[in-house]
Amino acid sequence: MRLFLYKYICCMKTDYLNLYSNLNEFEQIILQSTKDWVEKYVKPKIEKSFISGIPLSLKNELAELGAFGSIFPEKYGGLDFNFTAFGLMMKELEKGDSSIRVASSIQTSLVMNAIFSYGSEYQKEKYLPDLANGTIIGSFAMSEPSHGSDISNLKTKFKIVDDKIILSGSKLWIGNANTADISIVWAKNEKNNIQAIVIETKNITNFQSTTLENKSSFRASHTGELFFDNSIISVNQLLPKSNSIKDAYKCLNIGRYAVAWGALGIAEECYETALKFSLERTQFGEPIAGKQLIQKKLADMITEITKAQLLCFKIGELMDSNIISFEQISMAKRNNVKIAQRIAKEARQILGGMGITHDYSIMRHMINLETLITYQGTNEMHILITGRDITGISAF
């Protein structure tokens, strides 16, 4: 009987409402192929990469998987994914590690999205296919030392002299800062309007990039700073359709959507680990899964995961129907990161002392979640976004 229950519970795992059975054939293929890819390329190496702080370079493998630009049209190197399929891929990548999902998301949700949304046809044809196949890697430079969420007060500025852009300022907390071939840099023009510029890092003067060392979180990814000191760029590198702060914020929507799915992936991974451990770990002659306090923790965890799954699937449906609001995406990002934090903490407690070892992924996920709670807008900013939406009154 105990063996039967063990097999039954492990098969059920995180899909308590059988939501994944509603996926179409293509979405099921994406879910399983990404899961298999993570098992092959990420999980055997990620703990060593995290411990050493040496980023795990999988750009060729990610490109082969289709993790770069999957949501964009095939004519630009994409795969025409719907947003549910894209979300499922983000979820499975983050089960491996946040750094892997972020590598995919920076390239797709931020860099390629900015060029696709605001670039000229020439720019789309020049950059998007090479970004999709991993020939070039991009970064997205919005945050600054003094301004994260408050991008209306960006200090990076540019002016146009003849056919040249003169750019000055700095950017901080930039993924791929020191490894990117191109960077989407958001800056203010002489009229104080925010625009995006495509920087080719090998074709720019007075430019420097650095890598942030000794991070405690996101250790398996590249993060750094960009510095521009009257850097000279061709005026043709402006993204012509980017004209306002709203354009900058719109670029974050797909990125935040990816975070919502990724955080769900962490929650599922931690729950599955805790469930399996509790069924295998015996104390006083019985599995600890039979103890009331352990069952309460597991029941609370699967309930929160199920709610997060429903939120993700609904947001994906709204994205595909093009009737989504950024406030709805904001709620999903905030909710799912917070529940992932709680679930990771409970899972670590179920594992006891083993939960802090590198034999299990939980502590690594907990540390990465400390970055995700701030990444692409702090938890507090997202609370205020929801507050403004429901009251009509801005508190920031």
C-alpha positions, 0 to 999 in steps of 0.5 A: 500500500505504501509503495502504491501511494508513493508512486501515485503521489510522485506521478501527480506531483505539481499538477493538482488540477490536471491543468497540463493535460489541457495543453495542445500537442505543440505545448506538450512538446515544448514542455517535455523537450525543455524539461529534457534539455534542462536535465541534460545540460543544466542540472549536472553542471549548475551547482558547480557553476554556482559554487565557483561563481563562474557563469554557465555558458550555454548560448549555443545549446539555448539557441538550438533549443529555440530559447532565443526569440521563440515568440517572434515570426520565422522571417526574423529567426523566431518560431512563432510560439504562442505565449503559453508555450513560451511561458512553459519553456521559461518555467522549465528553464528556471527549474534548472536555474534562474541564470538560464531562464534569464539568459533566454529572457534577456535575449528574447523578452528584452533585446529582441522585443525592443528591436522588433517593437521599435526598430526599422525593418533594416534593423530587424533584418540585421539583428533579429536572426543572429540574435535568434541563432545565438551568433550575437548576444545582447544586453538591455541597459535601462537600470542606472546606479541612481535609478532602477524603477524610476526610469523617468529620471535617467541620467544617461543622455545623448545628443545628435551632432550631424550624423552621429550620436554622442552618448554619456552616462552609466548603466548598472545591474546589466545582464550580459554587460561584459559579454554582449555583442550589442546592447539596447541602451535607453537614454534621454535626448535633448528634448528630455524624451527617452529613446533606445539606441542599439550599441554595437560594443565593438564599434563604439568609442569611449566605452567600457564594460565591467563584470560585478564580482562576488555576487551571492545571488545569480552567481551562474550569470553575467552581470555588470556595468556599462560606461559611456563618456561622449561615446560616438555612435551612428545616428542610424543606431537609434530605434526610430519607433521608441519615443517615450518612457511608455515604450521603455516600460512596454519592453518590460512586460514580456520580461515580467511575464517570463519571471512569473512563469519562471518563479512558478518553475522554482516553486514546483521544483522545490515542492517536488524535491520536498515531497520526494524527500518526505516520502523517502526520509524515515523517522521513528520507523515511518516516512516524515510525510506521514506527520501532520506538520509535514502534510500541512506544509505540503498541502499549503505548498501545492495549493499556492502552486495551483493558484500560481499555475492558474494565474500563469495560464490565464495571463498567457491566454490574455497575452495571446489574445492581445488584451493584457494590461501591464498591471495584470502582468505586474500582479502575476510577477509579484504574486508568483515570486512571493509564493515561490519564496514561501515555498522554497523556505518551507521546502528547505525546512522539510529537508532539515539540514540537508536543505542547505547542502548543494546536494539539493537545489533548494538553497540555490533557488532561495538565494536567486529568489532574493534577486527575483523579488527586485528584478524588473521592478521591486515587490513594493513597486508592483504592489503600488502598480496594483494599488493605483490600478484598483483605486485610480490614485497613484501613490508613487 
